[in-house]
Amino acid sequence: MKHLIFFCGHAGTGKTTLARRLFSPLMRATGEPFCLLDKDTLYGAYSAAAIGALTGDPHDRDSPLFIEHLRDPEYRGLIDTAAENLALSVSAVVIAPLSREVRERRLFDRAWLGVGDDVAIRVVWVHVSEDVAHERIVARGDPNDAYKLAHWEDYRQRLFFPDDALAADLLMFDNASASDDDEARLLARLIAED
């Protein structure tokens, strides 16, 4: 069985840090090769160049222009890269907000993902309170967060928390003060058989 594991959530939730901490334990526990596909690593430099050419600001990655024209192609490329690796028997850990795709349940749609029944799909929704996320975003000082911080009221309107029905299909992970035991329990759920 191959694994397609998504670490999703809004900015500042710690999804990248969590995914990287669990990456080696995942490979050890499953005995499978994995690739790590982080949206910011794969598309960050390209998106900065593209949006910079369009607006003059390479960090304008939360603007309406970016969201309307560049967001979806980034995510499509990310999903297609994961599917290509899975077709070669390499499991994938995907790190990206993917909030719209979570809401629309696309991450459980095998046809949309381009994967077969031989792939176990897990979607982790990493979350913290809005205040904690804001503090973390300010503290990390990433220039890509400048638009988000300058337009926080607009940005926060896009934030959502999965309702009970959606949360039942996700692996919900409160990352505000997660312990090693919390991470170990999450790892066990990631590799559990359906």
C-alpha positions as CSV (number, residue, x, y, z in Angstrom):
1,M,0.0,0.0,0.0
2,K,1.3,3.4,-1.0
3,H,0.5,6.5,1.1
4,L,-0.6,10.0,0.1
5,I,-0.5,12.2,3.2
6,F,-1.6,15.8,3.2
7,F,-0.6,18.3,5.9
8,C,-3.1,21.2,5.4
9,G,-4.1,24.2,7.3
10,H,-3.8,28.0,7.4
11,A,-0.6,30.0,7.7
12,G,1.1,29.9,11.0
13,T,-0.3,26.5,12.1
14,G,3.1,24.7,11.9
15,K,2.1,22.2,9.2
16,T,5.5,22.3,7.6
17,T,7.4,21.7,10.9
18,L,5.0,18.9,11.9
19,A,5.3,17.2,8.5
20,R,9.1,17.3,8.5
21,R,9.3,16.0,12.1
22,L,7.1,13.0,11.1
23,F,8.7,12.3,7.7
24,S,11.5,10.0,8.8
25,P,9.3,8.2,11.4
26,L,6.8,7.6,8.5
27,M,9.4,6.0,6.3
28,R,10.6,3.8,9.2
29,A,7.1,2.7,10.2
30,T,5.9,1.9,6.7
31,G,9.2,0.7,5.1
32,E,8.2,2.7,2.1
33,P,10.1,5.4,0.1
34,F,8.5,8.8,0.5
35,C,9.0,12.1,-1.2
36,L,8.3,15.4,0.5
37,L,6.4,17.9,-1.7
38,D,6.2,21.4,0.0
39,K,4.3,23.9,-2.1
40,D,6.5,26.8,-1.0
41,T,9.7,24.9,-1.9
42,L,8.3,23.7,-5.3
43,Y,6.6,26.9,-6.4
44,G,7.9,29.7,-4.1
45,A,10.6,31.1,-6.4
46,Y,8.5,30.8,-9.5
47,S,5.5,32.4,-8.0
48,A,7.5,35.2,-6.6
49,A,8.9,35.9,-10.1
50,A,5.5,35.6,-11.7
51,I,3.6,37.8,-9.3
52,G,6.5,40.2,-9.1
53,A,6.4,40.6,-12.9
54,L,2.7,41.3,-12.7
55,T,2.5,43.6,-9.7
56,G,6.1,44.7,-8.9
57,D,5.9,42.9,-5.6
58,P,7.3,39.4,-5.5
59,H,5.8,38.8,-2.0
60,D,2.2,39.6,-3.2
61,R,1.1,35.9,-2.8
62,D,-2.1,36.5,-0.9
63,S,-3.5,39.2,-3.2
64,P,-6.7,38.7,-5.3
65,L,-4.6,38.7,-8.5
66,F,-2.4,35.8,-7.2
67,I,-5.4,33.8,-5.9
68,E,-7.3,34.2,-9.1
69,H,-4.6,33.4,-11.6
70,L,-1.7,31.5,-9.9
71,R,-3.1,29.6,-6.9
72,D,-4.9,26.8,-8.7
73,P,-2.1,26.0,-11.2
74,E,0.3,25.8,-8.3
75,Y,-1.9,23.3,-6.5
76,R,-2.6,21.3,-9.7
77,G,1.1,20.9,-10.3
78,L,1.6,19.8,-6.7
79,I,-1.1,17.2,-6.9
80,D,0.1,16.0,-10.3
81,T,3.7,15.7,-8.9
82,A,2.4,13.6,-6.0
83,A,0.4,11.3,-8.4
84,E,3.5,10.9,-10.7
85,N,5.5,9.7,-7.7
86,L,2.8,7.4,-6.5
87,A,2.6,5.8,-10.0
88,L,6.3,5.0,-9.5
89,S,5.6,3.4,-6.1
90,V,6.9,6.4,-4.1
91,S,4.6,7.6,-1.3
92,A,4.1,11.3,-0.9
93,V,3.8,13.8,1.9
94,V,2.2,17.0,0.6
95,I,2.4,20.3,2.5
96,A,0.1,23.1,1.5
97,P,-2.8,25.1,2.9
98,L,-5.3,23.5,0.4
99,S,-8.2,24.9,2.4
100,R,-10.5,25.2,-0.6
101,E,-9.7,21.6,-1.6
102,V,-10.4,20.4,1.9
103,R,-13.7,22.2,2.1
104,E,-14.7,20.8,-1.3
105,R,-13.5,17.3,-0.3
106,R,-11.3,17.1,-3.4
107,L,-8.5,15.5,-1.4
108,F,-10.6,12.4,-1.1
109,D,-11.6,12.3,-4.8
110,R,-9.3,9.7,-6.4
111,A,-10.1,10.8,-9.9
112,W,-9.2,14.5,-9.1
113,L,-6.1,13.3,-7.4
114,G,-5.1,10.9,-10.2
115,V,-4.5,8.0,-7.8
116,G,-5.9,4.4,-7.6
117,D,-7.3,2.2,-4.9
118,D,-3.8,1.1,-4.0
119,V,-3.1,4.5,-2.3
120,A,-4.1,5.2,1.3
121,I,-5.1,8.8,1.6
122,R,-4.8,10.7,4.8
123,V,-5.6,14.4,5.3
124,V,-4.2,16.1,8.4
125,W,-5.8,19.4,9.2
126,V,-3.3,21.3,11.4
127,H,-4.8,24.1,13.4
128,V,-4.2,26.6,16.1
129,S,-6.2,29.6,17.3
130,E,-6.1,32.7,15.1
131,D,-4.2,34.6,17.7
132,V,-1.5,32.0,17.9
133,A,-1.2,31.8,14.1
134,H,-0.9,35.6,13.9
135,E,1.8,35.6,16.5
136,R,3.7,32.9,14.7
137,I,3.4,34.7,11.3
138,V,4.7,37.9,12.8
139,A,7.5,36.1,14.6
140,R,8.8,34.3,11.5
141,G,9.3,37.5,9.6
142,D,8.7,35.9,6.2
143,P,8.4,38.6,3.5
144,N,5.7,36.4,1.8
145,D,3.5,37.2,4.8
146,A,3.6,40.9,4.3
147,Y,0.4,41.2,2.2
148,K,-1.4,38.8,4.6
149,L,-0.4,40.9,7.6
150,A,-1.2,44.2,5.9
151,H,-4.6,43.0,4.9
152,W,-5.3,40.8,8.0
153,E,-9.0,41.5,8.1
154,D,-9.5,40.5,4.5
155,Y,-7.3,37.4,5.0
156,R,-9.1,36.2,8.1
157,Q,-12.3,36.1,6.1
158,R,-10.9,33.2,4.2
159,L,-10.0,31.3,7.3
160,F,-12.3,28.4,8.2
161,F,-12.5,25.5,10.6
162,P,-13.9,22.2,9.4
163,D,-17.4,21.5,10.7
164,D,-18.1,18.2,12.5
165,A,-19.1,16.3,9.3
166,L,-15.9,17.3,7.5
167,A,-13.7,16.9,10.6
168,A,-14.8,13.3,10.8
169,D,-13.0,12.6,7.6
170,L,-9.8,14.5,8.6
171,L,-7.1,13.8,11.1
172,M,-7.5,17.0,13.2
173,F,-4.3,18.1,14.9
174,D,-4.2,20.9,17.4
175,N,-0.6,22.2,17.1
176,A,-0.7,24.9,19.7
177,S,1.1,22.9,22.3
178,A,1.3,19.4,20.8
179,S,3.5,16.9,22.7
180,D,5.6,14.0,21.5
181,D,2.8,11.7,22.5
182,D,0.3,13.7,20.4
183,E,2.7,13.3,17.4
184,A,3.1,9.6,18.1
185,R,-0.7,9.1,18.1
186,L,-0.9,11.0,14.8
187,L,1.8,8.9,13.3
188,A,-0.1,5.7,14.3
189,R,-3.3,7.1,12.7
190,L,-1.4,8.0,9.5
191,I,-0.2,4.5,8.9
192,A,-3.3,2.6,10.3
193,E,-5.0,0.3,7.8
194,D,-8.5,1.4,6.7
